[in-house]
Amino acid sequence: MTSMDWDTLLVAARDIVTRSYSPYSHYPVGAAAWTTDGRVLSGCNVENASFGLTLCAECSLVSALAASGGGRLARFTCVNAAGDIITPCGRCRQLLYEFGGSELEILSPLGVVALADMLPQAFGPADMGIAVASEEVSHG
């Protein structure tokens, strides 16, 4: 992946972070990803007065993936309100694993890393005896 491709994702993440609804934490997050079929998807966090119901930017992004026909994530990054690259929390790493697998490339503050390095020995569909094709996630 070229630096220009990462620049495209950073522009998308920095654009969507401005649409975050984060009146409680005051910590807007924007996320963007390439899919294996070449689409760029983005999402932002959407908070709720009941913090347990808050949707992370990664949740929003994965919802956009499912709503646009599914597929797999190939590359991912997320930013804060200042546009600085941040890393997804543990919960979101698990969500990204479900839809991108261990080979998902993540642009982090330390550079590009595989999700396997951020979530070693991840638990996923294979642990439940479910095969997931490399190009799509079953919705049924």
ChimeraX commands (.cxc) that place a marker at each C-alpha (Angstrom):
marker #1 position 0.00,0.00,0.00 radius 0.5
marker #1 position 1.36,3.39,-0.88 radius 0.5
marker #1 position 1.52,6.42,1.40 radius 0.5
marker #1 position -1.01,8.05,-0.95 radius 0.5
marker #1 position -3.49,5.30,-0.08 radius 0.5
marker #1 position -2.97,5.97,3.63 radius 0.5
marker #1 position -3.42,9.68,2.91 radius 0.5
marker #1 position -6.84,8.89,1.39 radius 0.5
marker #1 position -7.86,7.04,4.54 radius 0.5
marker #1 position -6.59,9.83,6.77 radius 0.5
marker #1 position -8.58,12.42,4.81 radius 0.5
marker #1 position -11.72,10.29,5.16 radius 0.5
marker #1 position -11.16,9.74,8.91 radius 0.5
marker #1 position -10.42,13.42,9.51 radius 0.5
marker #1 position -13.56,14.38,7.61 radius 0.5
marker #1 position -15.89,12.00,9.43 radius 0.5
marker #1 position -14.51,12.88,12.89 radius 0.5
marker #1 position -16.18,16.28,12.46 radius 0.5
marker #1 position -19.53,14.47,12.46 radius 0.5
marker #1 position -18.94,12.67,15.75 radius 0.5
marker #1 position -21.63,12.97,18.39 radius 0.5
marker #1 position -19.57,13.01,21.59 radius 0.5
marker #1 position -21.13,15.46,24.08 radius 0.5
marker #1 position -20.25,13.29,27.11 radius 0.5
marker #1 position -16.65,12.24,26.62 radius 0.5
marker #1 position -15.75,15.20,24.40 radius 0.5
marker #1 position -13.50,12.75,22.55 radius 0.5
marker #1 position -14.53,12.58,18.89 radius 0.5
marker #1 position -13.17,9.66,16.88 radius 0.5
marker #1 position -13.23,9.15,13.13 radius 0.5
marker #1 position -12.37,5.87,11.42 radius 0.5
marker #1 position -11.77,4.92,7.80 radius 0.5
marker #1 position -10.97,1.68,6.02 radius 0.5
marker #1 position -10.34,0.19,2.60 radius 0.5
marker #1 position -12.27,-2.95,1.77 radius 0.5
marker #1 position -10.76,-5.81,-0.17 radius 0.5
marker #1 position -12.91,-4.80,-3.15 radius 0.5
marker #1 position -11.53,-1.24,-3.12 radius 0.5
marker #1 position -14.24,0.76,-1.31 radius 0.5
marker #1 position -13.44,3.40,1.29 radius 0.5
marker #1 position -15.77,3.35,4.31 radius 0.5
marker #1 position -15.81,5.64,7.31 radius 0.5
marker #1 position -17.52,5.98,10.66 radius 0.5
marker #1 position -17.56,8.17,13.76 radius 0.5
marker #1 position -18.43,7.61,17.38 radius 0.5
marker #1 position -22.00,8.26,18.49 radius 0.5
marker #1 position -22.45,8.59,22.24 radius 0.5
marker #1 position -25.47,8.13,24.44 radius 0.5
marker #1 position -26.21,9.32,27.98 radius 0.5
marker #1 position -26.01,5.64,28.92 radius 0.5
marker #1 position -22.32,5.17,28.16 radius 0.5
marker #1 position -22.80,1.43,27.68 radius 0.5
marker #1 position -24.88,2.20,24.59 radius 0.5
marker #1 position -22.23,4.40,22.98 radius 0.5
marker #1 position -21.17,3.33,19.50 radius 0.5
marker #1 position -17.49,3.56,18.71 radius 0.5
marker #1 position -16.32,4.85,15.33 radius 0.5
marker #1 position -15.30,1.30,14.45 radius 0.5
marker #1 position -18.87,0.10,15.10 radius 0.5
marker #1 position -20.18,2.79,12.79 radius 0.5
marker #1 position -17.65,1.78,10.12 radius 0.5
marker #1 position -18.53,-1.93,10.36 radius 0.5
marker #1 position -22.22,-1.04,10.16 radius 0.5
marker #1 position -21.45,0.86,6.93 radius 0.5
marker #1 position -19.62,-2.24,5.66 radius 0.5
marker #1 position -22.64,-4.47,6.31 radius 0.5
marker #1 position -25.11,-1.90,4.94 radius 0.5
marker #1 position -23.12,-1.50,1.73 radius 0.5
marker #1 position -23.09,-5.20,0.91 radius 0.5
marker #1 position -20.53,-6.71,3.27 radius 0.5
marker #1 position -17.03,-7.73,2.39 radius 0.5
marker #1 position -13.76,-7.65,4.27 radius 0.5
marker #1 position -11.64,-4.84,5.63 radius 0.5
marker #1 position -8.09,-4.65,4.29 radius 0.5
marker #1 position -6.67,-1.43,5.79 radius 0.5
marker #1 position -7.81,0.73,8.70 radius 0.5
marker #1 position -6.96,3.88,10.61 radius 0.5
marker #1 position -8.64,6.14,13.15 radius 0.5
marker #1 position -8.05,9.68,14.40 radius 0.5
marker #1 position -9.05,11.98,17.25 radius 0.5
marker #1 position -10.54,15.48,16.93 radius 0.5
marker #1 position -7.09,16.99,16.31 radius 0.5
marker #1 position -6.60,14.57,13.41 radius 0.5
marker #1 position -3.92,12.62,15.25 radius 0.5
marker #1 position -3.70,8.91,14.47 radius 0.5
marker #1 position -4.86,6.80,17.44 radius 0.5
marker #1 position -5.27,3.07,18.03 radius 0.5
marker #1 position -8.57,1.26,18.44 radius 0.5
marker #1 position -9.49,0.06,21.92 radius 0.5
marker #1 position -9.52,-3.66,22.74 radius 0.5
marker #1 position -13.25,-4.03,22.08 radius 0.5
marker #1 position -12.88,-2.44,18.69 radius 0.5
marker #1 position -9.83,-4.54,17.84 radius 0.5
marker #1 position -12.05,-7.58,18.35 radius 0.5
marker #1 position -14.70,-6.07,16.08 radius 0.5
marker #1 position -12.09,-5.29,13.41 radius 0.5
marker #1 position -10.79,-8.86,13.68 radius 0.5
marker #1 position -14.24,-10.20,12.86 radius 0.5
marker #1 position -14.39,-8.17,9.65 radius 0.5
marker #1 position -10.73,-7.94,8.65 radius 0.5
marker #1 position -8.91,-10.82,10.27 radius 0.5
marker #1 position -5.39,-10.98,11.60 radius 0.5
marker #1 position -3.94,-9.67,8.33 radius 0.5
marker #1 position -5.85,-6.34,8.52 radius 0.5
marker #1 position -3.30,-3.55,8.17 radius 0.5
marker #1 position -3.67,-0.75,10.70 radius 0.5
marker #1 position -2.02,2.65,10.46 radius 0.5
marker #1 position -1.13,3.34,14.10 radius 0.5
marker #1 position 0.92,6.06,15.79 radius 0.5
marker #1 position 3.89,3.67,15.45 radius 0.5
marker #1 position 3.33,3.00,11.73 radius 0.5
marker #1 position 1.59,0.22,9.84 radius 0.5
marker #1 position 1.01,-2.94,11.86 radius 0.5
marker #1 position -0.98,-6.10,11.31 radius 0.5
marker #1 position -4.00,-6.55,13.56 radius 0.5
marker #1 position -2.41,-9.83,14.68 radius 0.5
marker #1 position 0.27,-7.72,16.40 radius 0.5
marker #1 position -2.34,-5.59,18.18 radius 0.5
marker #1 position -4.61,-8.51,19.09 radius 0.5
marker #1 position -2.46,-11.63,19.46 radius 0.5
marker #1 position -4.18,-14.99,19.68 radius 0.5
marker #1 position -7.52,-13.41,18.77 radius 0.5
marker #1 position -10.78,-15.29,19.22 radius 0.5
marker #1 position -12.92,-15.37,16.11 radius 0.5
marker #1 position -15.33,-17.30,13.91 radius 0.5
marker #1 position -12.87,-20.18,13.37 radius 0.5
marker #1 position -12.81,-20.80,17.13 radius 0.5
marker #1 position -16.55,-21.44,16.92 radius 0.5
marker #1 position -16.19,-23.76,13.93 radius 0.5
marker #1 position -17.45,-21.13,11.49 radius 0.5
marker #1 position -15.62,-20.66,8.22 radius 0.5
marker #1 position -15.50,-17.09,6.92 radius 0.5
marker #1 position -14.49,-16.58,3.31 radius 0.5
marker #1 position -11.60,-14.17,2.88 radius 0.5
marker #1 position -13.72,-11.88,0.69 radius 0.5
marker #1 position -17.02,-11.81,2.58 radius 0.5
marker #1 position -18.71,-12.25,5.91 radius 0.5
marker #1 position -21.89,-14.25,5.97 radius 0.5
marker #1 position -24.92,-12.28,7.10 radius 0.5
marker #1 position -27.04,-15.29,7.89 radius 0.5
marker link #1:1,2 radius 0.2
marker link #1:2,3 radius 0.2
marker link #1:3,4 radius 0.2
marker link #1:4,5 radius 0.2
marker link #1:5,6 radius 0.2
marker link #1:6,7 radius 0.2
marker link #1:7,8 radius 0.2
marker link #1:8,9 radius 0.2
marker link #1:9,10 radius 0.2
marker link #1:10,11 radius 0.2
marker link #1:11,12 radius 0.2
marker link #1:12,13 radius 0.2
marker link #1:13,14 radius 0.2
marker link #1:14,15 radius 0.2
marker link #1:15,16 radius 0.2
marker link #1:16,17 radius 0.2
marker link #1:17,18 radius 0.2
marker link #1:18,19 radius 0.2
marker link #1:19,20 radius 0.2
marker link #1:20,21 radius 0.2
marker link #1:21,22 radius 0.2
marker link #1:22,23 radius 0.2
marker link #1:23,24 radius 0.2
marker link #1:24,25 radius 0.2
marker link #1:25,26 radius 0.2
marker link #1:26,27 radius 0.2
marker link #1:27,28 radius 0.2
marker link #1:28,29 radius 0.2
marker link #1:29,30 radius 0.2
marker link #1:30,31 radius 0.2
marker link #1:31,32 radius 0.2
marker link #1:32,33 radius 0.2
marker link #1:33,34 radius 0.2
marker link #1:34,35 radius 0.2
marker link #1:35,36 radius 0.2
marker link #1:36,37 radius 0.2
marker link #1:37,38 radius 0.2
marker link #1:38,39 radius 0.2
marker link #1:39,40 radius 0.2
marker link #1:40,41 radius 0.2
marker link #1:41,42 radius 0.2
marker link #1:42,43 radius 0.2
marker link #1:43,44 radius 0.2
marker link #1:44,45 radius 0.2
marker link #1:45,46 radius 0.2
marker link #1:46,47 radius 0.2
marker link #1:47,48 radius 0.2
marker link #1:48,49 radius 0.2
marker link #1:49,50 radius 0.2
marker link #1:50,51 radius 0.2
marker link #1:51,52 radius 0.2
marker link #1:52,53 radius 0.2
marker link #1:53,54 radius 0.2
marker link #1:54,55 radius 0.2
marker link #1:55,56 radius 0.2
marker link #1:56,57 radius 0.2
marker link #1:57,58 radius 0.2
marker link #1:58,59 radius 0.2
marker link #1:59,60 radius 0.2
marker link #1:60,61 radius 0.2
marker link #1:61,62 radius 0.2
marker link #1:62,63 radius 0.2
marker link #1:63,64 radius 0.2
marker link #1:64,65 radius 0.2
marker link #1:65,66 radius 0.2
marker link #1:66,67 radius 0.2
marker link #1:67,68 radius 0.2
marker link #1:68,69 radius 0.2
marker link #1:69,70 radius 0.2
marker link #1:70,71 radius 0.2
marker link #1:71,72 radius 0.2
marker link #1:72,73 radius 0.2
marker link #1:73,74 radius 0.2
marker link #1:74,75 radius 0.2
marker link #1:75,76 radius 0.2
marker link #1:76,77 radius 0.2
marker link #1:77,78 radius 0.2
marker link #1:78,79 radius 0.2
marker link #1:79,80 radius 0.2
marker link #1:80,81 radius 0.2
marker link #1:81,82 radius 0.2
marker link #1:82,83 radius 0.2
marker link #1:83,84 radius 0.2
marker link #1:84,85 radius 0.2
marker link #1:85,86 radius 0.2
marker link #1:86,87 radius 0.2
marker link #1:87,88 radius 0.2
marker link #1:88,89 radius 0.2
marker link #1:89,90 radius 0.2
marker link #1:90,91 radius 0.2
marker link #1:91,92 radius 0.2
marker link #1:92,93 radius 0.2
marker link #1:93,94 radius 0.2
marker link #1:94,95 radius 0.2
marker link #1:95,96 radius 0.2
marker link #1:96,97 radius 0.2
marker link #1:97,98 radius 0.2
marker link #1:98,99 radius 0.2
marker link #1:99,100 radius 0.2
marker link #1:100,101 radius 0.2
marker link #1:101,102 radius 0.2
marker link #1:102,103 radius 0.2
marker link #1:103,104 radius 0.2
marker link #1:104,105 radius 0.2
marker link #1:105,106 radius 0.2
marker link #1:106,107 radius 0.2
marker link #1:107,108 radius 0.2
marker link #1:108,109 radius 0.2
marker link #1:109,110 radius 0.2
marker link #1:110,111 radius 0.2
marker link #1:111,112 radius 0.2
marker link #1:112,113 radius 0.2
marker link #1:113,114 radius 0.2
marker link #1:114,115 radius 0.2
marker link #1:115,116 radius 0.2
marker link #1:116,117 radius 0.2
marker link #1:117,118 radius 0.2
marker link #1:118,119 radius 0.2
marker link #1:119,120 radius 0.2
marker link #1:120,121 radius 0.2
marker link #1:121,122 radius 0.2
marker link #1:122,123 radius 0.2
marker link #1:123,124 radius 0.2
marker link #1:124,125 radius 0.2
marker link #1:125,126 radius 0.2
marker link #1:126,127 radius 0.2
marker link #1:127,128 radius 0.2
marker link #1:128,129 radius 0.2
marker link #1:129,130 radius 0.2
marker link #1:130,131 radius 0.2
marker link #1:131,132 radius 0.2
marker link #1:132,133 radius 0.2
marker link #1:133,134 radius 0.2
marker link #1:134,135 radius 0.2
marker link #1:135,136 radius 0.2
marker link #1:136,137 radius 0.2
marker link #1:137,138 radius 0.2
marker link #1:138,139 radius 0.2
marker link #1:139,140 radius 0.2
view
